[in-house]
Amino acid sequence: GLLLLYLVFNTYSLTNQWAASIRKKSKKSENWKRRATMSSPPAIVNLRMLFVCCILIAVKGGWDEEVGLLRRGGEQREFDYFKLALQWPGTYCRKTRHCCSSNACCTRSNSPSVFTIHGLWTEYNDGTWPSCCSGRPFDEKEISTLLEPMRKYWPSLSCGSPRSCHHKKGPFWGHEVEKHGTCAYPVVHDEYEFFLTTLNVYFKYNVTEVLFEAGYVPSNSEKYPLGGIISAIQNAFHTTPELICSGDALEELRICFYKNFEPRDCAHDTSLRSCPQYVSLPAHESWGYDTPGSHLRG
């Protein structure tokens, strides 16, 4: 639209210059008085009419586009598949131990000892993703009946509060549903359903149980073959997981799903680029004492 307006504006300017040139030459002619009473040459009139038409088309197009964007939630098309991102507290909390009083890493009575949820993300097959597809803010009251399992299996392990789609800092859960959950609404229709669905998928595809049964247990001395961990998930769920490491320690494990939540391979596997051939699964160490409410943060 802007390019069209730019071209039309230049055309309009050239038209005016051409018209001025014609009139200047006409002044020198004997018939200037007669020509001066005439209207602008037909070509000039036609070009000016074209200019006006283009302006109207551009404005209408911009309006239609604006309405379309509001209906679609931005320029973003519907996502292609889901990605369930899980984080390993033993690795993640090592990086955030200095601020563990503000997250779930410090708690001793309810410290996480399993893979916890990072988020359920919507993805495109080309490796990109939609985000912030709706302006509706997070409301914790809508998930009041889910708070107990969410505090245990979806805690915040980060320092501070992430920014939401409204450019304000807020709870971890709010960040996840506003950035990713709103783009899942063609499949899950509201905030409650998004969190409930994520919990159900997490429990159904129990990564911690699969790895523990295969002998991959938390240890601060053992290292495990990356291929073995991948094979354990493949055998259990018939999908290839995506692994993210911090140094040689496994930090995140991600599983991808079709929109009906049947497992599928992720479009872009980063495991070999992120992780060495042998990785560790550090045992979680709780630093400090229980801080009232600290492990309740989303």
DAVENLIN-V625947 format. One line per field, one symbol per residue. ss: DSSP state (H for helix, E for strand, - for the rest). psi: psi as a letter, one per 20 degrees, with the letter a starting at -180 (. if undefined). burial: # if it has 24 or more other C-alpha atoms within 12 Angstrom, else .. A space follows every 10 residues. Layout:
BEGIN
ss=???
psi=???
burial=???
END
This chain:
BEGIN
ss=-HHHHHHHHH HHHHHHHHHH HHHHHHH--- -HHHHH---- -HHHHHHHHH HHHHHHHHHH HHHHHHHHHH HH-------- EEEEEEEEHH HHHHH-HHHH HH-------- ----EEEEEE EEE------- ---------H HHHHHHHHHH HHH------- --E-----E- -HHHHHHHH- HHHH------ HHHHHHHHHH HHHH--HHHH HHH------- ---EEHHHHH HHHHHHH--- -EEEEE--EE EEEEEEE--- --EE------ HHHH---EEE ---------- ---HHH--
psi=ghgghggggg ggghghgggh gghghhhirh kggghhiqrq qhhggghhhg ggghgggggg ghggggghhh hilajprqrh rqoopqqohh ggihijhiki ijajhhphhk qpjrprpgro qpqqijiaqr qliqjpqpoh hikhiihghh hgilrpjrpa prqaijkqqa qggggghggg hhiihhgpir gghggggggg gghgmngggg gghjjnqpqj hqqqpghggg hggghhilqp rpppqocjpp gqpppqqrij kpqrqqhopj ghhhqrhpqq mqppppoarp poihjiq.
burial=.......#.. .#..#..... ..#....... .......... ......##.. #..##..... .......... ..#..#.### ########## ####.##.## #######..# ########## #####...## ####..##.. ..#..##.## #########. ...##....# ########## #####..#.# #########. ###.####.# #....###.. ..##.#..## .###.##.## ######.### #########. #.#####.#. #...#..### #######... #..#####
END
